[in-house]
Amino acid sequence: MKIPTLVPIRLGIRSYDIQIHSGSLGHCAELLSNSVSSDHIVLFTDSVVEALYLQLVADQLKQLARRVDSIVIPAGEASKSVAQCEQLWQKLVELHADRETVVVALGGGVIGDLAGFVAASFARGLTLIQIPTTLLAQVDSSVGGKVGINLPQAKNMVGAFWQPRAVLIDPHVLSTLDARNYRAGLAEVVKYGVIMDESLFDFLEQSLEAINGRDPETLSRIIAWCCQSKAEIVESDERETTGRRAILNYGHTYGHAIEAVFGFGEYLHGEAISIGMTCAARLAVRLGITDAALFERQTAWLTAVGLPTICPTERHAELIAAMKHDKKVAGGRLKLILPTRIGSVEQFAAPDDELLAESLRNTFP
């Protein structure tokens, strides 16, 4: 087997490696042998991934533990709920899970967030392994230790920082990802270019044909590039206390509001973030923080990969109210991450509701 690309996350005793290698699901026992030391593994996945990869991964994990149990969760954002979380805690009790049990999250962002939160909260913390199977999870949500569930009014409002023991990324599984979820992942990809790396943004502009064609080499390079970018941010601000990690929220205050107001699942996370980044860039232009060229380049790229940039226009008041319930509100004040140029963003206090409403309207800029 070819040696995987390694992206280290250096967090002292919580350090771990992201291993990136096509075909690695079929070798995950070998790749995780130094990360799993338990007689019991509980493998979480969803009803879509179950048919594709559950048996393959379960058979591999049986080489590492005497007992491997699998839990299949309904696919979709609606599963990131308090009710589903309670069912999973009860299931772990029935499976006689204890503090030595290892949780493996096999799936997209929903599974990673949900299984991660269950691992963080059950028995005061179980070892977690992330095996992300969507582009969005591979470049963003599986890395950095944020886990959580939704409340009806707000996305990811209940959560924890719980670093995994390891992250294993197999870009080959993206060949079975449906087109809509693939495109959704690209929103988080371009986010890294806008917030911190102009050279990545340039590469994404130059590689549109390869990206839309899911070229394996291009995708592997992009995944590693994004993971390295996130690693740098997480290492400098693991628990979002210095403000550095907050830049990862670019487009997310708008996007989370869209997800909540329109019912979790109407918009995929990446679709909502694409709209959210468009709104944030529009606001930045209107406030004089950046120029229209940034808005145009970002919108052109999002459109070229098939992502939405049009905000639902009939429910502005509800969207603004939902934004003010965002978990990033502090001291009653809403703050937004806005771009100053490609490769740089800053945090600003949100303007008045009239300007927020203008940023939601689909007029240029």
C-alpha positions as CSV (number, residue, x, y, z in Angstrom):
1,M,0.0,0.0,0.0
2,K,1.2,3.5,-0.9
3,I,2.2,5.6,2.1
4,P,-0.6,8.0,2.9
5,T,-0.2,11.7,2.9
6,L,-0.1,12.9,6.5
7,V,-1.3,16.2,7.9
8,P,-0.4,16.5,11.6
9,I,-2.6,18.4,14.1
10,R,-0.2,19.5,16.8
11,L,-2.2,20.0,20.1
12,G,0.1,18.6,22.7
13,I,-1.4,15.4,24.3
14,R,-4.4,15.7,21.9
15,S,-2.2,15.7,18.8
16,Y,-3.2,13.4,15.9
17,D,-2.6,12.8,12.2
18,I,-4.9,13.1,9.3
19,Q,-4.1,10.3,6.9
20,I,-5.1,10.9,3.2
21,H,-4.9,8.0,0.7
22,S,-7.2,6.7,-2.0
23,G,-8.3,3.2,-1.2
24,S,-7.5,3.5,2.5
25,L,-10.9,2.2,3.6
26,G,-9.7,-1.3,2.6
27,H,-6.6,-0.9,4.7
28,C,-8.0,0.9,7.7
29,A,-7.1,-1.8,10.2
30,E,-3.4,-1.3,9.3
31,L,-3.7,2.5,9.2
32,L,-5.5,2.7,12.6
33,S,-3.6,0.0,14.4
34,N,-1.6,2.6,16.5
35,S,-4.8,4.6,17.3
36,V,-7.1,1.8,18.5
37,S,-6.4,-0.2,21.7
38,S,-9.7,-1.5,22.8
39,D,-11.7,-4.7,22.8
40,H,-14.9,-2.9,21.8
41,I,-15.5,-0.6,18.8
42,V,-18.9,1.0,18.0
43,L,-19.1,2.0,14.4
44,F,-21.6,4.8,13.6
45,T,-22.8,5.3,10.0
46,D,-26.0,6.4,8.2
47,S,-28.5,4.7,6.0
48,V,-26.8,5.8,2.8
49,V,-23.2,4.9,3.7
50,E,-24.4,1.6,5.2
51,A,-24.9,0.0,1.8
52,L,-21.6,1.3,0.4
53,Y,-18.9,0.9,3.0
54,L,-20.2,-0.4,6.3
55,Q,-19.3,-4.1,5.8
56,L,-15.9,-3.2,4.4
57,V,-14.9,-1.0,7.3
58,A,-16.6,-3.3,9.9
59,D,-14.6,-6.3,8.6
60,Q,-11.4,-4.2,8.9
61,L,-12.1,-3.1,12.4
62,K,-12.7,-6.7,13.5
63,Q,-8.9,-7.1,13.1
64,L,-8.4,-4.5,15.8
65,A,-11.1,-5.3,18.4
66,R,-12.7,-8.4,19.8
67,R,-16.2,-6.9,19.4
68,V,-17.4,-4.5,16.7
69,D,-21.0,-3.2,16.9
70,S,-22.6,-1.1,14.2
71,I,-25.3,1.6,14.6
72,V,-27.1,2.9,11.5
73,I,-28.7,6.3,11.8
74,P,-31.2,7.9,9.3
75,A,-29.3,10.0,6.8
76,G,-29.9,13.7,6.8
77,E,-29.4,16.8,9.0
78,A,-32.6,16.0,11.0
79,S,-30.7,13.3,12.8
80,K,-28.5,15.8,14.5
81,S,-31.2,16.2,17.2
82,V,-31.5,15.9,21.0
83,A,-33.9,13.0,20.5
84,Q,-31.5,11.1,18.2
85,C,-28.7,11.7,20.6
86,E,-30.6,10.3,23.6
87,Q,-31.4,7.2,21.6
88,L,-27.7,6.7,20.8
89,W,-26.8,7.1,24.5
90,Q,-29.4,4.5,25.4
91,K,-28.0,2.2,22.6
92,L,-24.5,2.5,24.0
93,V,-25.8,1.4,27.4
94,E,-27.5,-1.6,25.8
95,L,-24.2,-2.5,24.0
96,H,-22.4,-2.3,27.4
97,A,-20.1,0.4,26.2
98,D,-17.6,1.7,28.8
99,R,-14.7,4.2,28.9
100,E,-12.5,1.8,26.9
101,T,-15.0,1.7,24.0
102,V,-13.9,3.4,20.8
103,V,-16.4,5.3,18.6
104,V,-15.7,5.3,14.8
105,A,-17.7,7.8,12.8
106,L,-18.1,6.6,9.2
107,G,-20.0,9.1,7.1
108,G,-20.5,12.8,6.3
109,G,-20.7,15.8,8.5
110,V,-23.9,14.7,10.2
111,I,-22.4,11.4,11.4
112,G,-19.1,13.0,12.4
113,D,-20.8,15.7,14.4
114,L,-23.5,13.5,16.0
115,A,-21.2,10.5,16.7
116,G,-18.5,12.9,17.9
117,F,-20.9,14.5,20.4
118,V,-22.1,11.1,21.6
119,A,-18.4,10.1,22.1
120,A,-17.6,13.4,23.9
121,S,-20.6,13.1,26.3
122,F,-21.0,9.4,27.0
123,A,-19.1,8.2,30.1
124,R,-17.4,11.6,30.2
125,G,-15.6,10.9,26.9
126,L,-14.8,8.0,24.6
127,T,-12.0,7.7,22.1
128,L,-13.2,9.0,18.6
129,I,-12.0,8.0,15.2
130,Q,-13.3,10.0,12.2
131,I,-13.6,8.4,8.7
132,P,-15.3,11.1,6.6
133,T,-17.0,10.0,3.4
134,T,-18.2,13.3,1.9
135,L,-16.0,16.1,0.5
136,L,-17.4,18.6,3.1
137,A,-16.5,16.3,5.9
138,Q,-13.1,15.5,4.5
139,V,-12.0,19.1,4.1
140,D,-13.7,20.6,7.1
141,S,-16.0,19.1,9.6
142,S,-14.0,16.0,10.5
143,V,-11.0,18.0,11.4
144,G,-10.5,20.2,14.4
145,G,-12.6,18.7,17.1
146,K,-15.9,20.6,16.9
147,V,-18.8,18.2,17.5
148,G,-22.5,18.9,18.2
149,I,-26.2,18.7,17.5
150,N,-28.9,21.2,16.4
151,L,-31.8,22.7,18.3
152,P,-34.9,23.6,16.2
153,Q,-34.0,27.3,16.4
154,A,-30.2,27.1,15.9
155,K,-27.6,25.0,14.2
156,N,-24.9,23.3,16.3
157,M,-26.1,25.1,19.4
158,V,-25.3,22.1,21.7
159,G,-21.8,20.8,21.3
160,A,-18.3,20.3,22.5
161,F,-14.6,20.4,21.5
162,W,-13.6,16.8,21.3
163,Q,-10.5,16.0,19.3
164,P,-10.4,12.6,17.5
165,R,-7.6,10.2,18.0
166,A,-7.2,9.9,14.2
167,V,-8.8,11.0,10.9
168,L,-8.7,8.7,7.9
169,I,-9.6,10.2,4.6
170,D,-10.1,8.1,1.4
171,P,-10.7,10.4,-1.6
172,H,-11.7,7.4,-3.6
173,V,-15.1,7.3,-1.9
174,L,-16.0,10.6,-3.5
175,S,-16.7,8.6,-6.7
176,T,-19.9,7.3,-5.1
177,L,-21.0,10.7,-3.7
178,D,-24.1,12.1,-5.3
179,A,-23.7,15.3,-7.3
180,R,-25.5,17.5,-4.9
181,N,-23.5,16.6,-1.9
182,Y,-20.3,16.8,-3.9
183,R,-21.1,20.4,-4.9
184,A,-22.0,21.2,-1.3
185,G,-18.5,20.2,-0.2
186,L,-17.0,22.6,-2.6
187,A,-18.4,25.6,-0.6
188,E,-16.1,24.7,2.3
189,V,-13.2,24.3,-0.1
190,V,-13.5,27.7,-1.6
191,K,-14.0,29.2,1.9
192,Y,-10.4,28.4,2.7
193,G,-9.2,30.3,-0.4
194,V,-11.2,33.4,0.5
195,I,-10.4,33.5,4.2
196,M,-6.7,32.7,4.2
197,D,-5.0,31.5,1.0
198,E,-5.2,33.5,-2.3
199,S,-3.0,30.9,-4.0
200,L,-5.6,28.2,-3.2
201,F,-8.4,30.4,-4.6
202,D,-6.3,31.0,-7.8
203,F,-5.8,27.2,-8.1
204,L,-9.5,26.6,-7.7
205,E,-10.2,29.1,-10.5
206,Q,-7.7,27.4,-12.8
207,S,-8.9,23.9,-12.0
208,L,-12.6,24.2,-12.6
209,E,-12.8,21.5,-15.3
210,A,-10.8,19.1,-13.2
211,I,-12.9,19.9,-10.1
212,N,-16.3,19.5,-11.9
213,G,-14.9,16.2,-13.4
214,R,-13.8,14.9,-10.0
215,D,-10.2,14.4,-11.1
216,P,-8.7,12.2,-8.4
217,E,-5.3,13.9,-8.3
218,T,-6.8,17.3,-8.1
219,L,-9.2,16.3,-5.3
220,S,-6.4,14.7,-3.3
221,R,-4.4,17.8,-3.6
222,I,-7.3,20.0,-2.6
223,I,-8.2,17.9,0.4
224,A,-4.7,17.9,1.7
225,W,-4.4,21.7,1.1
226,C,-7.6,22.4,3.0
227,C,-6.7,20.1,5.9
228,Q,-3.4,21.8,6.2
229,S,-5.1,25.2,6.3
230,K,-7.5,24.1,9.0
231,A,-4.7,22.5,10.9
232,E,-2.8,25.8,11.1
233,I,-5.9,27.5,12.4
234,V,-6.9,24.8,15.0
235,E,-3.3,24.7,16.3
236,S,-3.3,28.4,17.0
237,D,-6.8,28.6,18.5
238,E,-8.2,25.1,19.4
239,R,-11.2,26.3,21.4
240,E,-11.9,29.6,19.6
241,T,-10.6,31.8,22.3
242,T,-8.2,34.1,20.5
243,G,-10.4,34.9,17.6
244,R,-8.2,33.2,14.9
245,R,-10.5,30.2,14.6
246,A,-13.5,32.4,14.1
247,I,-12.5,33.1,10.5
248,L,-13.7,29.6,9.7
249,N,-17.2,30.9,10.3
250,Y,-17.1,33.0,7.1
251,G,-20.6,32.7,5.6
252,H,-21.8,30.5,8.4
253,T,-23.9,33.0,10.4
254,Y,-26.0,33.6,7.3
255,G,-25.9,29.9,6.3
256,H,-26.9,28.5,9.7
257,A,-29.9,30.9,9.7
258,I,-31.0,29.6,6.3
259,E,-30.7,26.0,7.4
260,A,-32.8,26.7,10.6
261,V,-35.5,28.9,9.1
262,F,-36.1,26.7,6.1
263,G,-36.0,23.4,8.1
264,F,-32.8,21.4,8.5
265,G,-32.5,19.4,5.2
266,E,-34.2,21.8,2.8
267,Y,-30.7,23.2,2.1
268,L,-27.6,21.1,2.5
269,H,-25.0,22.8,4.7
270,G,-22.7,23.6,1.9
271,E,-25.5,25.1,-0.2
272,A,-26.5,27.3,2.7
273,I,-22.9,28.4,3.2
274,S,-22.6,29.2,-0.5
275,I,-25.5,31.6,-0.1
276,G,-24.1,32.9,3.2
277,M,-20.7,33.7,1.7
278,T,-22.5,35.6,-1.1
279,C,-24.5,37.6,1.4
280,A,-21.4,38.3,3.5
281,A,-19.4,39.4,0.5
282,R,-22.2,41.7,-0.6
283,L,-22.4,43.2,2.8
284,A,-18.6,43.8,2.8
285,V,-18.9,45.6,-0.6
286,R,-21.7,47.8,0.7
287,L,-19.8,48.7,3.9
288,G,-16.7,49.6,1.8
289,I,-14.6,46.8,3.4
290,T,-13.8,45.2,0.1
291,D,-14.3,45.8,-3.6
292,A,-16.8,44.4,-6.1
293,A,-14.2,42.3,-7.8
294,L,-14.0,39.9,-4.8
295,F,-17.8,39.5,-4.9
296,E,-17.7,38.9,-8.7
297,R,-14.9,36.3,-8.5
298,Q,-16.4,34.4,-5.6
299,T,-19.9,34.4,-7.2
300,A,-18.5,33.3,-10.5
301,W,-16.7,30.3,-9.0
302,L,-19.6,29.2,-6.9
303,T,-21.9,29.4,-9.9
304,A,-19.4,27.5,-12.1
305,V,-19.5,24.5,-9.7
306,G,-23.2,24.6,-9.5
307,L,-23.7,26.0,-6.0
308,P,-26.6,28.4,-5.2
309,T,-25.9,32.1,-4.6
310,I,-29.5,33.3,-4.5
311,C,-30.9,33.9,-1.0
312,P,-34.6,33.1,-0.3
313,T,-36.0,36.5,-0.4
314,E,-39.4,36.3,1.3
315,R,-38.4,35.7,4.9
316,H,-35.7,38.3,5.7
317,A,-37.0,39.1,9.2
318,E,-37.0,35.5,10.2
319,L,-33.5,35.0,8.8
320,I,-32.1,38.1,10.7
321,A,-33.8,36.8,13.9
322,A,-32.2,33.4,13.4
323,M,-28.8,35.1,12.9
324,K,-29.1,36.7,16.3
325,H,-29.6,33.3,17.8
326,D,-26.3,32.1,16.4
327,K,-24.0,30.5,18.9
328,K,-21.3,33.1,18.0
329,V,-23.4,35.9,19.6
330,A,-21.5,37.2,22.6
331,G,-22.7,39.7,25.1
332,G,-25.8,40.1,23.0
333,R,-23.8,41.3,20.1
334,L,-23.7,39.6,16.7
335,K,-20.4,39.6,14.9
336,L,-19.7,38.6,11.3
337,I,-16.7,37.4,9.4
338,L,-16.3,39.6,6.3
339,P,-13.7,39.5,3.5
340,T,-11.3,42.4,3.0
341,R,-9.6,40.8,0.0
342,I,-9.2,37.3,-1.5
343,G,-7.1,35.5,1.2
344,S,-8.1,37.7,4.1
345,V,-11.1,38.2,6.4
346,E,-11.8,40.1,9.6
347,Q,-14.4,40.1,12.3
348,F,-16.8,43.0,12.4
349,A,-19.8,44.0,14.6
350,A,-23.0,43.3,12.6
351,P,-24.6,46.5,11.2
352,D,-28.2,47.4,11.8
353,D,-31.1,45.2,10.6
354,E,-31.7,47.4,7.5
355,L,-28.2,46.7,6.2
356,L,-28.5,43.0,7.0
357,A,-31.7,42.9,5.1
358,E,-30.0,44.6,2.1
359,S,-27.3,42.0,2.2
360,L,-29.9,39.3,1.9
361,R,-31.4,40.8,-1.3
362,N,-30.2,39.4,-4.6
363,T,-29.1,42.7,-6.1
364,F,-25.5,43.5,-7.0
365,P,-23.5,44.1,-5.1
